Amino acid sequence: MTYDAINAYNSVGASTSTSTQTNSSRATLAQNYDTFLVLLTAQLQNQDPLAPMDSTQFTQQLVQFSQVEQQIRTNEQLENLVGQYQAASAGAALSYLGRDAIIAANETYLAGGVANWAYNLPENATSFTVHVRDASGKIVYTSTTEASSAGEHLFSWDGATNNNTTAPNGVYTLTFEAKNAAGAAIRPTVNVRETIMGVDFSSGAPVVITPSGTRSIDQIRSVLNNSNG
């Protein structure tokens, strides 16, 4: 007697990630277990008394049922943990409303001729160029005079473009062309300071809304007390 469904639901139980799927797996497991007991009882009742069936096979199958049940229970516990994490993330995100945050991002919002970025160079750069790009990716401003030594630096842009015009308010991205003495490319890390204006829960995991758009919680490096600047 074989029960391929046991192994199939063993796999399902290990990969289930939602409450609906877990409940379905548990219900199907119960149905298969009931069927198994009916078949086992019928076999025991109709076995040859001179050659009784080996108990090893159905013992192993009972162990498999137990393992599947444990996996489904593990999935339920993981779902509870995910729910608690999402609730905690939502609470944290709501507490950020109206406050400024340091966010790991290359893009920020130019408003009233002010846009600021902070960049960190992991080593000295012998060749260093900074580009500001608009929403389409087009370079609107280039500078080769910014600090290129290792460490943290602030880059402020007043909206002036390479064409001697003033860029309109909007989202702009900071990019770099940087190389060290050996000619290898250097990749600076960039942060921006923005005000958190709202929280979006539509995608499941909460994201905060800033003038530049939405930011995931893991992009936030610190939240500031605005009254202290």
C-alpha angles and dihedrals in degrees: 000000000000130000109197089169089069092062091042092055090042087064093044092051091053095052103038113123107168134065093239093053092047092051090049091050091050092049093048091047090054091051092049091047092052090049090048092053092049091051093044092050091049091050093049091049093049102038122124106262089211092054108029116194120264110257093209094084099053091039089059090048091051088052090052091052089051092050092050090050090051091051092051089050090050089053090052091052091048090051089053090051092049090050092050091048092050091049090050091048091050091051092049092048093051091051089059095061113128093008130113118245137192104233130190100236142116096219130072140159124271108214126169092349095306129113124150135191132176117212131187123208114204090206141003115291120216091187116039132166128167122206130192113205130193126228091280092053095253116144109243100167135024130188131183096175100075123117110280102180122112114276142047121330138174122229117196124188125193096195096262111147134207088255092059092251131116118254116233121245113278146097118317132181129218118219133174143212104200133159134177128226091278092054095250119141118256120211113206120203115233134206132182133198115229139160117250106230102172148348126242119207098172095103095051099248109069120248127190124236120227132169088271095052133264125345128193117236092246090062091064111098098177141348118225134214101240094202088064094045 
